[in-house]
Amino acid sequence: MKNLRQIVTKAIVAKGKERTDSKEILCPPNKPTSILGCWVINHTHQAKKAGKYVEVSGKFDINVWYSHNNHSKTSVFTETIPYKDRIRLHYRDEPTSRVEEVIVDVIQHPNCTEAIISECGEKFVICVERELVAEVVGETKVCVTVHPHTFEEEWPNRDESSSSSHRHGHGHGHGEQEHKKGKDSSPF
């Protein structure tokens, strides 16, 4: 035990992932004849921890380009859709303090997978998928072994000028006499 130390550090202590498929019912002002396109934009979200879950509150805009008046006119209908997701956390380490940071990454931004006109013929049924990953960063303990001996070898400290003249004398084939002369003339 005397060679073990506990270090308190910040690390990811919990993770969770949630994939959501939802059906959104939209009511355009004109009776649609056909859907020409659908896209989801402007996704924003914020998160907070609630017990063993991360609660994500977000919203996105659904835009539907459609024809109406028996294919004689086109319009774009936009609606903002709010959502709340609960991501269950799986802990690897219990945090050692109550100060925790929640990070939510978007794996799949809200995306339209299907857009159809409802059976009554007056609404849109839009299928949207999204996938989020939550991570909780907190303080945790790491155990390390302390070695009493140093493993790093000693490096000699030499003056650069003396080591370069040393190398210069040997590198160019100058005789032993010249090397001794330089050594004797040194003031040190």
C-alpha positions in Angstrom: 0.0 0.0 0.0 2.9 2.4 0.6 3.7 2.5 -3.1 0.0 3.3 -4.1 -1.4 6.8 -4.5 -4.9 8.0 -5.2 -5.2 10.9 -7.6 -8.4 12.9 -7.9 -9.0 13.9 -11.5 -11.8 14.8 -13.9 -13.0 12.0 -16.2 -16.2 10.8 -17.9 -18.0 8.9 -15.1 -21.3 8.1 -17.0 -22.6 7.7 -20.5 -25.9 7.2 -22.2 -27.3 7.1 -25.7 -30.9 7.6 -27.0 -32.3 7.1 -30.5 -35.8 8.5 -31.1 -38.3 8.1 -33.9 -41.3 10.3 -33.8 -44.3 11.1 -36.0 -45.2 14.8 -36.2 -48.7 15.8 -37.5 -48.7 19.2 -39.3 -51.7 21.2 -40.4 -50.9 23.4 -43.4 -53.3 26.3 -44.3 -54.1 24.8 -47.7 -55.3 21.3 -48.5 -52.2 19.6 -50.0 -52.2 17.8 -53.3 -48.7 16.4 -53.1 -45.5 16.7 -51.1 -42.6 18.0 -53.1 -39.9 18.0 -50.4 -39.4 18.0 -46.7 -36.4 18.9 -44.6 -35.5 19.6 -40.9 -33.3 22.5 -39.9 -32.4 24.8 -37.0 -31.9 22.1 -34.4 -31.0 23.5 -30.9 -30.9 21.8 -27.5 -29.9 22.1 -23.9 -29.4 19.5 -21.2 -29.4 19.0 -17.5 -28.8 16.0 -15.2 -31.7 14.6 -13.2 -30.8 11.6 -11.1 -29.7 8.7 -13.3 -30.9 10.5 -16.4 -29.9 13.5 -18.6 -33.0 15.5 -19.7 -32.5 17.1 -23.1 -34.9 19.9 -24.2 -34.7 20.9 -27.8 -36.5 22.1 -30.9 -36.2 22.0 -34.7 -38.1 23.4 -37.7 -39.8 21.1 -40.2 -40.2 22.6 -43.7 -42.6 21.0 -46.1 -42.7 22.1 -49.7 -46.0 21.0 -51.2 -48.5 21.6 -54.1 -52.1 22.6 -53.5 -55.1 23.8 -55.6 -54.9 20.7 -57.8 -51.2 21.1 -58.5 -51.6 24.7 -59.6 -49.7 26.4 -56.7 -46.8 25.5 -54.4 -46.0 26.7 -50.9 -43.6 25.9 -48.1 -45.1 25.3 -44.7 -42.9 25.6 -41.6 -43.5 24.5 -38.0 -41.3 24.5 -35.0 -41.4 21.2 -33.1 -40.3 21.1 -29.4 -39.1 17.8 -27.8 -37.9 16.4 -24.5 -35.7 13.3 -24.4 -34.6 11.4 -21.3 -31.2 9.6 -21.7 -30.6 6.9 -19.1 -27.0 7.1 -17.7 -24.8 4.1 -17.1 -22.1 4.8 -14.5 -18.6 3.4 -14.7 -17.4 5.3 -11.6 -19.5 7.1 -9.0 -18.3 10.7 -8.8 -16.4 11.8 -5.7 -18.0 15.3 -5.7 -21.3 16.7 -6.6 -19.9 19.1 -9.3 -20.7 17.4 -12.6 -20.7 18.7 -16.2 -23.1 17.3 -18.7 -22.1 17.1 -22.4 -24.6 16.1 -25.1 -23.3 15.3 -28.6 -25.6 14.9 -31.5 -24.9 11.7 -33.5 -27.9 12.2 -35.8 -29.5 15.6 -36.1 -33.3 15.5 -36.5 -33.9 14.1 -40.0 -37.0 13.4 -42.0 -37.3 9.7 -42.9 -40.8 9.8 -44.4 -43.3 12.5 -45.3 -46.9 11.6 -46.4 -50.3 13.2 -46.6 -52.7 11.9 -44.0 -55.7 9.7 -44.9 -58.1 12.6 -44.4 -56.0 14.5 -47.0 -55.6 17.7 -45.0 -52.5 17.1 -42.9 -48.9 16.0 -43.2 -47.5 13.0 -41.3 -43.7 13.5 -40.9 -41.5 10.8 -39.5 -38.4 12.2 -37.8 -35.4 10.4 -36.3 -32.6 11.7 -34.0 -29.9 10.3 -31.9 -28.1 11.8 -28.9 -25.2 10.8 -26.7 -24.9 12.2 -23.1 -21.7 12.1 -21.1 -21.2 13.2 -17.5 -17.8 14.6 -16.5 -17.1 14.5 -12.7 -14.2 14.1 -10.3 -13.1 10.5 -9.8 -10.2 8.7 -8.1 -7.4 7.0 -10.1 -4.9 4.7 -8.3 -1.3 4.8 -9.4 1.9 2.9 -8.4 4.8 5.0 -7.2 8.3 3.6 -8.0 11.0 4.8 -5.5 13.8 4.4 -8.1 14.3 6.7 -11.0 14.2 5.0 -14.4 15.5 7.9 -16.4 19.1 7.7 -17.2 21.3 10.6 -16.4 22.2 12.9 -19.3 25.5 14.8 -19.1 25.4 18.5 -19.3 28.0 19.8 -21.7 28.7 23.2 -23.0 27.7 23.3 -26.6 30.9 25.1 -27.8 33.2 22.5 -26.2 31.2 19.5 -27.5 31.2 21.0 -31.0 34.9 21.5 -31.1 35.4 18.0 -29.7 33.3 16.7 -32.6 35.0 19.0 -35.1 38.5 17.7 -34.2 37.5 14.0 -34.5 35.2 14.4 -37.4 37.6 15.8 -40.0 40.6 13.5 -39.5 42.8 16.1 -37.7 45.6 14.5 -35.8 45.8 13.7 -32.1 48.3 16.6 -31.7 45.8 19.2 -32.7 43.2 17.8 -30.3 45.6 18.0 -27.4 46.7 21.5 -28.3 43.1 22.7 -28.1 42.7 20.9 -24.8 45.9 22.5 -23.3 45.0 26.0 -24.5 41.6 25.9 -22.7 41.5 28.4 -19.8 39.5 25.8 -17.7 
